[in-house]
Amino acid sequence: MAAAEPLSVAGRAMLERGDFAGARRVAAARMAEASGKAEGHFLFGMADAEIGRVLEGIGQIEQAIAIAPHGEYRAQLARLYTLVRRDGDAAATLRAAETAPPADALGRDTMGCVYARLGDHDAALPHFVVAVDLAPDNDRFRYNHAATLSFLGRTEEAEATIEVILCRAPDDARAHHLLAGLRKQTPARNHVPRLRDAHDRAPPGRDRLLTGYALVKELEDIGLAEEGFEKLVAVNAAHRRALDYNVKRDDAIFDAVEESWPLVKQAPVVNRSAEAPILVIGMPRTGTTLVDRILASHPDVESVGELQALPLAAKGASQTRSRTVLDPATMMAAAQSDMGAIGRDYMDRASHHRRTQAPRFVDKFPGNFFYAGIAARALPNATIVCLRRHPMDTILANFRNLFATGSRYYDYSYDLLDIAAYYARFDRLMAFWREVLPGRILELSYEALIEDQEGESRRLLAHCALDWTDDCLDFHTHAGAVSTPSAAQVRRPIYRDSVARWRQHSLALAPVRAYLEAQGIIVS
């Protein structure tokens, strides 16, 4: 190994404040020094990545590591690999970094974030702990620590960590939102007064959205459902006005999926994968995490969370150059690709998220309902399970949940009639899959699962060709991490609180009901 080079404090300071031209000047100066080439490549790479030239940045940092394999360099390289969806390379780089981890807080936080993106929250946690120890005043590092504790079910520790943040940053909207979702609040123990104040102070935009959702959630928890719903309508309406969204955008995607099916059906399947993943699909907030936990409680199954592996495999096969993973042109091009190649690419991408030797895994990305036809051809041994929930509860649940605000795929979720239109189109697509893939997809009713847990669980396992085990009835005791909005709920036994919730707001939801019935969807 080459002797350690002195790191550039000035160059890092420039990167931190966004002076990328200055950082490049420092990098050039270091490159002129006999002992500074690795640091020069690193600074060039970081500056390139920050201005959107991620591939160039990767190349520069790879050169830096070839000269001096610092843990800091490897941590940042792993982060950049995830940005270009090279998860396998990111995982390998993390393994190398573990032999000599970064000595700085940012490097350790970066390693934790990359592990989290790969779904390995157990591996992420110790890095966040070190980052907070090294930089106890950095609330961003402390937030990442708290979020990981929440994913791992360590609720009390997560709460204590968030309170430290809020003690010195009372308007930290992310912290308020995370804290509200950690548990069901009670009239005797809640944060409603503090949340009212924080929401009133929050400026328009993300902070007002986050504090609004946190306040709504806690109002509902303590029995003020009507006040909570009124606040939710107002918060979502304000955000919807800021979005450039039209339901026709999603309609075009649904149309392309159906229109591309004859091409998918005729596409070659070369060297098809013999693996048998379990794909749990459906509208968001319909019980997909519950089914994931039931399946992951089986000794032959592990959960890999919600993967983007299938959309990315289809996108890669399509060779389209659009900036979106899912769009009509991409679906049509992917439909004419080798389905076997898509299946193998999917399995390769999924392999980087495996943590155990279990023979089967479950991928619970709900949006794979768009790719059910491709999955059926590309992964002939895959099991597909679609969660179905009462349409009104599905629409309300989507309206109540704050999805990733940076993703345009959830723009439909801030207006009740937008969600109703999306649901109707989803319902039509599932009818289409039922016709062209008879018997291939098990449609599992959330309400039936709640009413008859064992009977429906047995039906689920039989469809997945898994032997029965009582372990699946005790899914709430399963120790695996959960990083979805259902994290708190699935650590409880089966409960009925969410069944027919829509009836609490039946008057406000009357236009939604009328729309659905006009589309031929019966609401009972």
SVG drawing of the C-alpha trace seen along z (x, -y; Angstrom):
<svg xmlns="http://www.w3.org/2000/svg" viewBox="-73 -31 80 59">
<polyline fill="none" stroke="black" stroke-width="0.4" points="0.0,0.0 1.2,-3.5 2.2,-5.8 -0.7,-7.9 -1.1,-11.3 -2.0,-14.4 -5.6,-15.2 -6.7,-18.6 -8.6,-20.5 -9.0,-23.5 -10.4,-21.3 -13.0,-19.7 -14.1,-23.1 -14.7,-24.3 -16.7,-21.2 -18.8,-21.7 -19.7,-25.2 -20.3,-24.4 -17.2,-26.1 -16.6,-23.4 -14.4,-25.6 -12.2,-26.3 -12.0,-22.6 -10.9,-21.9 -8.1,-24.5 -6.9,-22.8 -7.2,-19.5 -5.0,-20.7 -2.4,-22.0 -2.3,-18.7 -1.9,-16.8 1.2,-18.8 2.7,-17.5 4.5,-14.1 2.6,-13.0 -0.7,-14.6 -2.0,-12.8 -4.5,-10.6 -6.0,-13.5 -6.1,-15.5 -8.1,-12.7 -10.4,-12.5 -11.2,-16.2 -11.7,-16.3 -14.0,-13.3 -16.1,-14.9 -16.4,-18.2 -17.4,-16.4 -20.1,-14.4 -21.5,-17.4 -22.1,-19.2 -23.8,-16.1 -20.9,-14.4 -21.2,-11.3 -19.5,-8.9 -16.5,-11.2 -16.4,-11.5 -16.4,-7.7 -13.5,-7.4 -11.5,-10.0 -12.1,-8.4 -11.3,-5.0 -7.9,-6.4 -7.5,-7.9 -8.1,-4.5 -5.6,-2.8 -3.0,-5.1 -4.1,-5.4 -7.1,-3.3 -8.3,-5.5 -11.5,-4.6 -12.9,-8.0 -12.3,-7.6 -14.0,-4.2 -17.0,-5.5 -17.6,-8.2 -17.0,-5.9 -19.6,-3.5 -22.1,-6.4 -21.5,-7.3 -22.0,-3.7 -25.4,-3.7 -26.3,-6.9 -25.7,-5.0 -27.4,-1.9 -24.2,0.2 -25.2,1.8 -22.9,4.7 -19.9,2.4 -21.1,0.4 -21.4,3.5 -17.9,4.6 -16.5,1.2 -18.1,1.1 -16.5,4.5 -13.1,3.1 -13.7,0.0 -14.5,2.1 -10.8,3.2 -9.8,-0.4 -12.9,-2.6 -12.9,-6.3 -11.6,-8.3 -13.9,-11.2 -17.6,-11.6 -18.8,-12.3 -17.1,-9.1 -18.7,-7.0 -22.1,-8.6 -21.7,-8.0 -20.9,-4.3 -24.1,-4.1 -26.2,-5.7 -24.9,-3.4 -25.6,-0.3 -29.1,-1.7 -29.6,-2.2 -28.7,1.4 -31.2,2.4 -28.6,3.6 -29.7,1.5 -27.9,3.7 -24.6,3.0 -25.5,-0.7 -26.1,-1.3 -22.5,-1.1 -21.3,-3.6 -24.0,-6.1 -23.1,-5.5 -19.5,-6.4 -20.5,-9.4 -22.5,-10.8 -19.7,-10.2 -17.2,-12.0 -19.6,-14.9 -22.2,-15.1 -23.4,-18.5 -24.3,-17.3 -28.1,-16.8 -28.0,-15.3 -25.9,-12.4 -28.0,-12.1 -31.2,-11.9 -29.7,-9.1 -28.9,-7.3 -32.5,-7.7 -34.0,-6.6 -32.0,-3.4 -32.9,-2.7 -36.6,-3.1 -36.1,-0.6 -34.7,1.9 -37.6,1.5 -35.6,-0.2 -38.3,-2.7 -37.3,-4.1 -33.7,-4.7 -34.9,-6.4 -37.3,-8.7 -34.5,-9.7 -32.2,-10.4 -34.8,-12.6 -35.5,-14.5 -31.9,-15.6 -32.3,-17.0 -35.5,-18.8 -34.1,-20.2 -31.6,-22.3 -33.5,-22.5 -37.2,-22.8 -38.2,-23.4 -36.5,-20.4 -39.4,-19.1 -37.8,-15.7 -37.3,-15.0 -40.9,-15.9 -42.2,-13.6 -40.0,-10.7 -41.0,-11.0 -44.7,-11.1 -44.5,-7.8 -42.5,-5.8 -45.6,-4.7 -49.3,-5.2 -49.6,-8.3 -52.2,-8.5 -54.1,-11.4 -51.7,-11.1 -48.5,-10.9 -48.3,-12.9 -46.6,-15.9 -49.6,-17.7 -49.1,-21.1 -45.5,-21.2 -46.4,-20.1 -49.1,-22.8 -46.5,-25.4 -43.9,-23.9 -46.4,-23.6 -47.5,-27.2 -43.9,-28.4 -42.9,-26.2 -42.4,-28.0 -44.3,-26.8 -42.8,-23.8 -41.2,-20.6 -41.1,-21.7 -44.8,-22.6 -45.7,-19.3 -43.6,-17.2 -44.9,-19.0 -48.4,-18.9 -48.3,-15.1 -46.8,-14.6 -49.6,-16.7 -52.3,-14.9 -51.0,-11.5 -50.9,-12.4 -54.4,-14.1 -55.8,-10.8 -53.9,-8.8 -55.5,-10.7 -59.1,-10.5 -59.3,-13.9 -59.9,-12.3 -62.1,-15.0 -59.7,-17.8 -56.8,-15.6 -58.6,-15.0 -59.4,-18.7 -55.7,-19.5 -54.7,-16.7 -56.9,-18.1 -55.4,-21.6 -51.8,-20.4 -52.2,-18.1 -54.1,-20.8 -51.3,-23.3 -48.7,-20.8 -50.8,-19.7 -50.9,-23.2 -47.2,-23.3 -47.0,-20.1 -47.1,-20.0 -49.2,-16.8 -51.8,-15.5 -53.4,-12.1 -52.9,-11.6 -49.2,-11.1 -49.9,-8.0 -52.7,-6.9 -50.1,-6.8 -47.9,-4.4 -50.8,-2.1 -51.8,-2.1 -48.2,-1.2 -48.1,1.7 -51.2,3.3 -50.3,2.4 -46.8,3.9 -48.1,7.3 -48.3,9.0 -44.6,8.1 -43.7,9.4 -45.5,12.6 -43.6,13.1 -40.2,12.0 -37.4,14.5 -36.4,16.0 -32.8,17.0 -31.1,18.9 -34.0,18.2 -33.4,18.0 -34.5,21.0 -34.7,18.9 -38.1,18.5 -38.4,15.1 -41.6,14.0 -42.9,10.7 -45.5,8.9 -47.3,6.2 -50.3,3.9 -51.3,0.4 -49.2,-1.2 -50.6,-1.0 -52.7,2.1 -50.9,4.6 -47.8,5.5 -45.5,5.0 -47.8,7.2 -47.5,10.0 -43.8,9.5 -43.4,10.0 -45.6,13.1 -43.5,14.6 -40.2,13.5 -41.2,15.3 -40.9,18.6 -37.5,20.3 -37.0,20.7 -37.6,17.0 -35.9,13.7 -37.1,10.2 -35.0,8.0 -37.4,5.0 -38.6,2.9 -36.2,3.3 -35.9,1.3 -34.3,4.3 -37.1,5.2 -37.7,1.7 -34.0,1.2 -33.5,4.5 -36.3,3.5 -34.9,0.1 -31.5,1.5 -32.8,3.9 -34.8,1.1 -31.7,-1.0 -33.9,-4.1 -32.2,-7.3 -35.1,-9.0 -34.3,-10.2 -37.2,-8.3 -37.1,-4.6 -40.7,-4.0 -42.3,-5.7 -44.2,-4.5 -41.2,-4.4 -39.2,-2.4 -42.1,0.2 -42.5,0.6 -38.7,1.1 -38.3,3.4 -41.1,5.6 -39.0,6.3 -36.0,7.4 -34.7,10.8 -36.8,11.7 -34.2,14.1 -31.6,11.3 -34.1,9.2 -34.6,12.1 -30.9,12.7 -30.2,9.0 -33.0,8.8 -31.5,11.7 -28.1,10.2 -29.3,6.9 -31.4,8.6 -28.4,10.7 -26.7,7.6 -29.5,7.3 -29.4,10.9 -28.3,11.3 -29.0,15.0 -28.8,18.4 -32.5,18.8 -33.4,20.5 -36.2,17.9 -36.6,14.2 -39.5,11.8 -39.3,8.4 -42.2,6.3 -41.9,3.3 -45.6,2.6 -45.0,0.9 -43.9,4.1 -47.6,4.5 -46.5,2.6 -44.0,5.4 -46.2,8.4 -46.2,9.5 -42.4,9.1 -41.9,10.9 -44.0,13.8 -41.9,14.3 -38.5,13.3 -38.8,15.3 -41.0,18.3 -40.6,19.7 -41.4,16.5 -44.4,16.3 -46.5,13.2 -48.9,12.0 -51.1,8.9 -52.6,7.3 -56.1,6.0 -57.8,3.7 -61.2,2.0 -61.0,-0.7 -62.1,-3.5 -59.6,-2.5 -56.9,-2.2 -57.5,-5.7 -57.7,-7.1 -54.5,-5.3 -52.6,-6.7 -54.0,-10.2 -52.8,-9.9 -49.3,-8.7 -46.5,-11.0 -44.4,-9.2 -41.0,-10.1 -41.5,-13.8 -38.7,-13.7 -40.3,-11.0 -42.7,-12.0 -44.3,-8.6 -46.3,-9.5 -47.6,-12.9 -51.0,-11.4 -51.3,-10.9 -52.1,-14.5 -55.6,-14.8 -58.4,-12.3 -59.8,-12.3 -56.3,-11.9 -55.9,-8.8 -59.3,-7.6 -58.4,-7.8 -55.1,-6.1 -56.8,-3.3 -59.4,-2.8 -56.6,-2.4 -54.7,0.0 -57.9,2.0 -58.3,2.3 -54.7,3.4 -55.2,6.1 -58.2,7.3 -56.0,7.4 -53.4,9.5 -56.1,11.8 -57.2,12.4 -53.8,12.9 -52.0,14.6 -54.8,16.8 -53.8,18.4 -50.4,16.8 -51.1,14.0 -52.7,14.7 -54.9,11.7 -55.0,11.6 -57.6,9.5 -56.3,7.4 -59.6,7.6 -59.8,11.4 -56.3,11.7 -57.3,9.6 -60.5,11.6 -58.9,15.0 -55.2,14.7 -54.4,18.4 -56.7,19.4 -55.4,16.7 -51.8,17.3 -52.1,20.9 -53.5,19.9 -50.6,17.6 -47.9,20.1 -49.5,22.7 -49.4,20.4 -45.7,19.8 -45.1,23.6 -44.0,23.2 -44.7,25.7 -46.9,24.4 -45.3,23.2 -46.9,21.5 -44.0,19.1 -45.9,17.1 -48.7,16.4 -46.1,14.7 -44.8,12.3 -44.8,9.4 -42.0,11.0 -39.8,11.3 -36.6,9.3 -35.9,8.1 -35.6,4.4 -38.6,2.6 -38.0,-0.7 -41.5,-1.4 -44.3,-3.6 -45.8,-0.4 -42.8,0.3 -44.7,-0.4 -47.8,1.4 -46.2,4.7 -44.5,5.0 -48.0,5.5 -50.2,8.6 -53.0,8.5 -55.3,5.6 -58.5,4.2 -58.1,0.5 -57.6,-0.2 -60.5,1.8 -63.4,-0.4 -61.6,-3.5 -63.0,-5.4 -66.5,-5.4 -65.3,-7.9 -65.0,-10.4 -67.8,-9.1 -69.3,-12.5 -65.9,-14.1 -65.2,-11.0 -68.6,-11.0 -67.1,-12.4 -64.5,-9.6 -67.3,-7.0 -69.3,-8.5 -66.2,-8.5 -65.4,-4.9 -69.0,-3.8 -69.0,-5.7 -66.0,-3.6 -67.9,-0.4 -66.2,0.2 -68.8,1.2 -68.3,-0.3 -70.1,1.6"/>
</svg>
